């Protein structure tokens, strides 16, 4: 089964967009349908909960809770490795390092902000990930 680290911006976009056919919405749906295995670290889960619960977004608490709990229940916990790479947004480092730590699983890192990460073959856009999943 395909394994992937999902950047928070993908989940924000999934909740934000009214386009139910957008790649980010299809990825959120794929999470709940167990079409791939989400990889996560405790730091990622904390960021998901904090960002998705911001009042400025107004996302449904139940929907956020259900999605994040599904990731924890059906995903795979990974302890992030270390990297000396530079990250324009230091909060993104944990996503990259989680994918690095799971390299034996050949994971992908799905993000709408590839420019925030060092060049790597495993960093893909939401649209590319949808193509890989065939959804």
N, C-alpha and C positions, 0 to 999 in steps of 0.2 A: 504494500500500500504506500502511496505517496505520503511523504511527511513534509510539513512546512511550518515555518515560523511566520506568523501574521503580524505585520506592523500595526500599531494602534491606528494609524491614519486610514487603513483599509476598513477597520470596524467603524470609525467615525463616519466615513463616507457611506458605508452601508446603511447606517441609521439615518444619515442626513438626507440622502438623495430620495426624491420622489419616484425616480425611475427604477421600478422593480426588476428591470432586465439588465441593469448596470452590472459590470463585472464584480463590483464590491458586494452588491446584494447577493449575487449568485455565490460568491465565496462564503458569505455568512450563512446562506442556506446550505451550502455544502458542508459546513461545520456541523450543523444540526442534523444533517442526514448521514453523517459519518462517511463522507466520500473521500476523505483524506484524514491523516492523523495530525492534529495540531501539536506542535512542540512548544513548550512554554517553560519559563522559569518563574520563580516566585516574584521577582522584580517586574516581569512583564504583566503578571496577573494584577499586581498592585497598580501598575500604570493603567491597565485597561479599566479597572474599577474607578480610579481617580478621574481619568480623563472623560470616560463615558458618563460619569455621574455629574459632571459640571452643569450647574444650573443654566449657563448660557446656551447649552445645547437643547435642554428640555427633553431629552430622550426618556422613554418609558423605563422606570426603575425595574419593573418586572422583566422587560425584554432584555435589558442590559444584564441583569442578574442571571437570567436563564442562559444567555449566550456564554457568558464568562464561566458559569458553573458547568456548562456542557464541555467547554474547553478543558477545564480541570478534570472532570470526570472521565472524558473519553480521549483526552490527549495524553502526551507523554512528557513527564517532568524531566527537565534537563538543567544541569548546573552549568551556567555559562563559563566558557573558557576566558582567557585573557587575550587581548590584542593591543599592539602598540600603534595601530592605525589611528589616523586623525578622523574625528567625527565632527562635522559642523554643529550638530546638535548632540551634545553628550548623552542625552536620553536615548538616542538611537543605538548606542554602543551595545546595550544588553541584547538587542534583537540580533545583531550581527554575531555577537559572541555566543549566543545560544545556538545559532545555526552552526557556527564553527565547532562547538563542543559536540554536536551530533553528527559530525561529518561522516561517520560510519554508516549513517542512515541515508546519506545523500539528500539532505533536506534542501528545500528552497526557502528563500526569504522573500516574502511577498510584500511589496511596498509601492505606494504611490509617489515616493520620494527617493528614487534610486540615487539621485545626486548627493544624498546625505550619507551614502555608504561608499566604502572603498570599492573599486572595480572588482567584481567577482562573478563568475559564471552562474552562481546559485541565486543571485539577486534578480528577481523578475517582477514585472508589473502585474497588477490584477488581471488585465486582459490576457497577458501571456499565461498566467496561472490557469485561467479559465480554459484556454486552449489546451493546456497540458492535461487538465482534468476531463476535457471533452464535455464541458457544461456550457 
